């Protein structure tokens, strides 16, 4: 999972992509590796009709890839959560996601077109507001405000305050009622990411090579069941590290 995640959020044609582009360039210039994910509600075509990969998919392939010397594209005909997509991107220093207005599992930057949109876009996890040149936003807010050409200062805020992507399962194991409240506590320094079950390494469940976060009760119950079976086996009476892997039918 990425070390830090930030969402750039706003309504259509607010300038979100320009903010993502500027922030990506700045963080990359500083030597960080950056990944991006874009959310869209539009029904768009991801492949070129008639090309080989499109024909593979039309024939029934659920997963199709095209590889070049320095580039690769992977087409998955299935739904992915933000957390699953982030894992498939592999290790990066910063993940910047564009859109995802309803998600409350990461810190966010708001890009409003006008003042009336600010309260609608706020969820308590925002670290900054960005005003693009054509925006009618008046700059009146209690949040830190940056204009688009202040990307260096914006990047400073991201480096200082962005936190890892939370699992979004609201399991209460961290001591907070939901991931949103946990995220708000991370922003104020009242909590540590190691309180989250998604970032504890003592019990890990992977399904199809993707981490599956477990709530406290489920995690404890599954751990106890596995340990109970292991201890009943010859040579398993004193387990310190258990690894279990099998192909599901």
C-alpha positions in Angstrom: 0.0 0.0 0.0 1.2 3.6 -0.6 2.9 5.4 2.3 0.7 8.5 1.8 -2.6 9.1 0.0 -4.3 12.3 -0.9 -7.6 12.9 -2.7 -8.1 15.9 -4.9 -11.8 16.5 -4.8 -14.2 18.8 -6.5 -17.1 18.9 -8.9 -16.9 18.5 -12.7 -14.7 21.0 -14.5 -13.3 22.4 -11.2 -9.7 22.1 -12.2 -8.9 18.9 -10.3 -6.8 17.3 -13.0 -4.6 20.4 -13.2 -4.0 20.2 -9.4 -3.2 16.5 -9.7 -0.8 17.2 -12.5 1.0 20.0 -10.7 1.2 18.1 -7.5 2.5 15.0 -9.3 5.2 17.0 -11.0 6.3 18.7 -7.8 6.5 15.5 -5.7 8.3 13.7 -8.5 10.8 16.6 -8.8 11.5 16.1 -5.1 12.5 12.4 -5.7 9.2 10.7 -4.6 7.5 8.0 -6.6 3.9 8.9 -7.3 0.9 6.9 -8.4 -2.5 8.2 -9.5 -6.0 6.9 -9.6 -8.9 8.7 -11.4 -12.6 8.1 -10.5 -15.2 8.8 -13.1 -19.0 8.2 -13.2 -18.9 8.5 -17.0 -19.4 5.3 -19.1 -16.1 5.5 -21.1 -14.3 3.0 -23.3 -11.0 2.0 -21.8 -9.6 0.2 -24.9 -9.6 1.0 -28.6 -12.4 -0.9 -30.4 -11.0 -3.3 -33.0 -7.5 -3.5 -31.5 -6.1 -6.9 -30.4 -6.6 -6.4 -26.7 -10.2 -5.3 -27.3 -10.8 -8.4 -29.4 -9.3 -10.5 -26.6 -11.8 -9.0 -24.1 -14.7 -9.3 -26.5 -13.9 -13.0 -26.8 -14.4 -13.4 -23.0 -11.0 -12.6 -21.4 -11.6 -11.1 -17.9 -8.0 -9.9 -17.5 -6.0 -8.7 -20.5 -2.6 -7.0 -20.6 -0.5 -5.3 -23.3 3.3 -5.1 -22.7 5.9 -2.8 -24.3 9.6 -2.4 -23.4 8.9 0.4 -21.0 5.1 0.5 -20.6 2.3 -1.8 -19.7 -1.5 -1.6 -19.6 -3.8 -4.0 -17.7 -7.5 -4.2 -18.5 -9.6 -5.8 -15.7 -13.3 -6.4 -16.4 -14.3 -6.2 -12.8 -15.0 -3.7 -10.0 -12.2 -2.7 -7.8 -12.4 -0.7 -4.6 -10.0 2.2 -4.1 -8.0 0.0 -1.7 -7.8 -2.9 -4.1 -6.7 -0.6 -7.0 -4.1 1.0 -4.7 -2.6 -2.4 -4.0 -2.4 -3.3 -7.7 -0.4 -0.1 -8.4 2.4 -1.5 -6.3 4.7 0.4 -3.9 4.8 4.2 -4.3 5.6 7.0 -1.9 2.5 9.0 -2.7 -0.9 8.0 -4.2 -2.9 10.9 -5.6 -6.6 10.1 -6.3 -8.8 12.4 -8.3 -12.4 12.5 -7.4 -13.9 10.2 -4.8 -16.0 12.9 -3.1 -17.9 10.3 -1.0 -14.8 8.5 0.3 -13.5 9.3 3.8 -10.5 7.0 4.0 -7.8 9.5 3.0 -6.9 13.2 3.5 -8.2 15.5 0.8 -7.6 18.7 -1.1 -10.7 20.6 -2.1 -10.9 22.4 -5.5 -14.1 24.5 -5.4 -15.6 26.4 -8.3 -17.4 28.8 -6.0 -17.9 29.5 -2.3 -21.2 27.5 -2.1 -19.4 24.2 -2.9 -17.0 24.3 0.0 -19.3 23.1 2.7 -20.6 20.3 0.4 -17.1 19.0 -0.3 -15.9 19.2 3.3 -15.9 16.0 5.4 -13.3 16.8 8.2 -10.3 15.3 6.4 -9.3 18.2 4.2 -5.8 19.7 4.6 -6.1 22.5 1.9 -8.2 24.3 -0.6 -6.8 25.2 -4.0 -8.1 28.1 -6.1 -7.6 27.7 -9.8 -7.5 30.8 -12.0 -11.1 30.7 -13.3 -12.6 29.8 -9.9 -15.1 32.2 -8.3 -14.0 31.0 -4.8 -13.4 34.0 -2.6 -10.6 32.5 -0.5 -12.7 33.0 2.7 -12.4 29.8 4.8 -10.7 28.6 7.9 -8.7 26.0 5.9 -5.3 26.7 4.3 -5.8 28.1 0.8 -3.3 27.9 -2.1 -3.5 29.2 -5.6 -2.5 26.8 -8.3 1.0 28.3 -8.8 1.8 27.8 -5.2 2.2 24.0 -5.8 5.5 23.9 -3.8 3.7 25.1 -0.6 0.8 22.7 -1.4 3.3 19.8 -1.7 4.8 20.8 1.7 1.3 20.5 3.2 0.8 17.0 1.6 4.2 15.8 2.8 3.5 17.0 6.3 -0.1 15.8 6.7 -1.1 13.1 4.3 -1.6 9.6 5.9 -1.8 6.1 4.5 -5.1 4.9 2.9 -7.4 3.5 5.5 -9.3 0.2 4.8 -12.8 1.7 5.1 -14.2 -1.2 7.1 -15.2 0.8 10.2 -14.1 -2.1 12.4 -13.6 -0.1 15.7 -10.4 -2.0 16.4 -8.4 1.3 16.3 -10.6 2.7 19.2 -12.5 5.0 16.9 -16.1 4.6 15.7 -15.1 4.6 12.0 -12.2 5.2 9.6 -13.3 8.8 9.0 -12.9 9.6 12.7 -9.6 7.7 12.8 -8.4 9.8 9.8 -9.3 13.0 11.6 -7.3 11.9 14.6 -4.4 11.2 12.4 -4.5 14.7 11.0 -4.4 16.2 14.5 -1.7 13.8 15.7 -4.0 12.2 18.3 -3.6 8.7 16.8 -1.0 6.6 15.0 -1.4 4.6 11.8 -0.3 1.4 13.6 -3.6 1.5 15.5 -5.3 0.5 12.2 -5.8 -3.2 11.5 -4.7 -2.6 7.9 -1.2 -1.7 9.1 -0.6 -4.4 11.7 1.7 -7.1 10.5 1.0 -9.7 13.1 -1.9 -11.2 11.2 -2.3 -10.8 7.4 -5.0 -12.3 5.2 -4.5 -12.3 1.4 -7.1 -13.4 -1.1 -6.0 -13.5 -4.7 -2.8 -11.7 -3.6 -4.8 -8.7 -2.3 -4.8 -7.8 1.4 -8.1 -8.3 3.1 -8.5 -6.1 6.2 -10.2 -7.8 9.1 -12.1 -6.2 12.0 -11.0 -7.0 15.5 -13.5 -9.7 16.3 -13.1 -11.5 12.9 -9.4 -11.2 13.1 -9.2 -12.7 16.6 -11.7 -15.5 15.9 -9.8 -16.5 12.7 -6.5 -16.4 14.4 -7.7 -18.5 17.3 -9.3 -21.1 15.0 -6.1 -21.5 12.9 -3.8 -21.6 16.0 -6.1 -24.2 17.6 -5.9 -26.5 14.6 -2.1 -26.0 14.4 -1.6 -26.8 18.0 -3.5 -30.1 17.6 -1.0 -31.3 15.0 2.3 -33.1 15.7 5.0 -30.5 15.8 2.6 -27.6 16.0 2.4 -27.3 19.8 4.6 -24.1 20.0 3.9 -22.0 16.9 5.6 -18.6 16.6 4.9 -17.9 12.9 2.2 -19.6 10.8 1.8 -19.3 7.0 -1.2 -20.9 5.4 -1.7 -20.9 1.6 -3.9 -23.0 -0.6 -5.9 -22.9 -3.9 -9.6 -22.4 -3.3 -11.9 -24.7 -5.4 
